[in-house]
Amino acid sequence: MNLSHWIERWADFQPDKTAIRFEGRDISYKVFDDRIRRVAGMLHHDLDVEHGDRIAFLGLNSPDMLALMFACARIGALLVPLNWRLAPPEHLYILQNADVKVLFCEDEFTEGTRSIEDDLADCRVLAMNDAFENLVAAAPDDTVDRAVGPDDPLLIVYTSGTTGRPKGAILTQNAMTFNAINSVAMHDMTSSDIIFTNLPMFHVGGLNIQTTPALHAGATVIMHRRFDADATVQVINTEKPTLMILVPALMAAIEQHPAWVDLDFSSLRAINTGSTTIPMSLVDAYLGRGVPIIQVYGSTETAPIVIHQRIPDAWTTKGSTGRAALHCDARIEDASGKILGADERGEIVVRGPNIMSGYWNDPEATEEVLKDGWFHTGDIGHIDDQGLFYVDDRVKDVIISGSENIYPAELEMVLDRCDEIAESAVVGRADDKWGEVPVAVVVLGKGSKLTREGVLSLFNGELARFKHPRDVIFSDVLPRNVMGKVLKFELRDMVSQRNSV
């Protein structure tokens, strides 16, 4: 049995039910099942893709990206989704690292692909145009490898590459299945749900927090090619989704939209968020409109769902990221591997069948993070006396000043409470006396005249003096990746080039 079995079975149970609504057309489960079958036939018979081969997709969100994934599941191949925001040399590194056999490329990205084609001698590039459609239409619909099983790898998802070269996390068909089960439990998801997907599906957040679980549950997915605030407002008002995801940056974009005051949230059972630190002011804004905001914690390597809140807990566990998912274990460890208790900060480590099997062609990096079945996340967190998890910071972002650990998230929470600050981040800067000191990078709100001294005064009486920023740098914008995470390595480079005051 392979992952495309989900679609086959729902095509049997509810052939006319809409699986995906995309660009004005509804694709039923029966039509989607047929598409997957023919794409699998095209891959195997026309492009000689065999069990274990890798194919890649470069494009915006589309049903065909999902069809390629489920088709790979039928024949035991692997899909490598490419981040379309990367530069061609970055794509080249991934394609060569994964030894991709066929690259499927949407028209708007073909120009960038041409610049690297000479270095892709062993990779065929196929445009998603009429020629692709003709191949699919003529392909057989019965191609399947009966030897494919749950432990076969299905996805190689490359990490965002915020530091160093990206690594390819391998997710098996079993990992995808258990991640879907975790999601169904998190959302109380059923076939009656209408899921709105506008996050990029080259990332596990857009692909696996709600989209693939929705197809596992037999629900309907409203799919947009990319996020657009106006289009998002229209969908919420007119198409009545029941579940959707908004990372904090997109939550802020909707809150600042002119339609916010009159936006009809009545259909939404919850909005899921995560990926980075979530300002409580944003959470409160949505809770104030009666919309449950539930946090999820995970990473590319965890498919991603390992810790989460549930809808009934949105108000009562605000600020927490929740508890371990249904098919996961999680705990806090110190550097020696000792399990820590309530309110003790340490590394978050997790295990479960949804965890990656390893990094592609990188056994050393795999051994660094997978130890005795536990994935070491590199994130600092703690649990409270009720067993709720809190994410405090990345291990590499912790500032060690003198002999004290300073967690930037603590300082960022203080800055977030200031109405004159639009966004902010705190990073460490080398210091001759203390080793490192915290520096605040601040984006002021429109019309704000807040000064350096005014920013520094926000910490008086709020945090211990040694935690206070030693400097403030004003910026027009914070650098972020596609999922809204602040690229702190870029901020560290910025502040290191400024003289301390």
Order of alpha helices (4+ residues) and beta strands (2+ residues): alpha-beta-beta-alpha-beta-alpha-beta-alpha-beta-alpha-beta-alpha-beta-beta-alpha-beta-alpha-alpha-beta-alpha-beta-alpha-beta-alpha-beta-beta-beta-beta-beta-beta-alpha-beta-beta-beta-beta-beta-alpha-beta-beta-alpha-beta-alpha
